[in-house]
Amino acid sequence: MHNIIANGKRTRQNMNIEKKGKVKISDIAQKCDVSLTTISRFFNRPALLSEATRAKIENAIKEMDYTQDNLARILVTGKSNLIGVVFPHLHTGFYTELLSQLIEQGKQKKYNFITYTSNTSKEDELEIVKNLFTYRIKGLILLSPLLPASEIEQFPVPVISVERAGGKFMQINNDNFSGGKFAAELLIKNKCEVIVHINNDYSEMWPSFKRIIGFECAVVGKYPYERIINKDLTDPVSPAATAAMEKIFDFVIEKYPNKKIGVFCSNDDIANMFERQCIIHHVRLPEQIELIGYDNSPVSENAVYPITSIEQNIPLMAQIAVDAFDNYIAYESVVPSQLIEKSTTSK
């Protein structure tokens, strides 16, 4: 506790606070000469207060070194500022960037996030979710596809899913079909003679499957085409992923010598692994191979040759998710995709 000196002496008010111990909101109300209701509005609905009142309360909080007791708030109101987030994993740039953006967007509403990863079984994921409920979370953001919609619909808190289909709860999905179509159209425009799609996994039930459909609608039957699926690519920093990409690269180069090859990867991390093989084997980008990723995550920008990518607008996804808890409605929000051209495709 900081001592406040007035005319060389501690004020009686702050001496009383010291005796009581932790500063309470009633102490702040007394110092500011406002009601407890006003203090409550400052924390929960600050827009209802005048700028002068907010400034007075903010100054008192700093002066008195007040920290909000979240546990007490939960016990009194039955509500919290905690949001649960369940990812399949955090290996890829899309997930890590989304988490970063959720945290950034949540600051404005003073939300805190409890994050879990779940990639084992439905039973394990359900236990994770039940554990989140014990924190009396305000809501749940779900990216893992393991749990069926029928179970999610029974959860006692608002649920927002990202990049998963179906269910009577809010869903935030990218326009994946258009994203895949944009990638195909660019590779065709740039006169690629062979078209390749590389993916770590897919399900026809996932929204991301639509990016494959959008891509293949433009190329299948018109160009030599390879769809390559390898689950070892899921963790891009693992030795298994490196070994898998080496084999994929060798297969493509040996099967299509002296051809200009267009490669579309399901995410930027896979595209970055493919680019690494091009550099190792002295294959020129974009003269010999044109390369497109997906997500427009920081991975694509920080690659040795910045990778052309389909932007999902991750900041917008995070903003929609965070804002949705204020006035929750079960509906699907589709975020437009956009082609971002960089160094791995022809200008």
Secondary structure as UniProt FT lines:
FT   STRAND          5..6
FT   TURN            7..8
FT   STRAND          9..10
FT   HELIX           12..20
FT   HELIX           25..32
FT   HELIX           36..44
FT   HELIX           46..48
FT   HELIX           51..63
FT   TURN            64..65
FT   HELIX           70..77
FT   STRAND          82..87
FT   HELIX           93..106
FT   HELIX           107..109
FT   STRAND          112..117
FT   HELIX           122..133
FT   TURN            134..136
FT   STRAND          139..142
FT   HELIX           149..152
FT   TURN            153..154
FT   STRAND          159..162
FT   STRAND          170..174
FT   HELIX           176..189
FT   TURN            190..191
FT   STRAND          194..199
FT   TURN            204..205
FT   TURN            207..208
FT   HELIX           209..219
FT   TURN            220..222
FT   STRAND          225..229
FT   HELIX           231..233
FT   TURN            236..237
FT   HELIX           239..255
FT   TURN            257..258
FT   STRAND          261..265
FT   HELIX           268..280
FT   TURN            281..282
FT   TURN            285..288
FT   STRAND          289..295
FT   HELIX           298..302
FT   STRAND          308..311
FT   HELIX           314..324
FT   TURN            325..326
FT   STRAND          332..335
FT   STRAND          338..340
FT   TURN            343..344
//
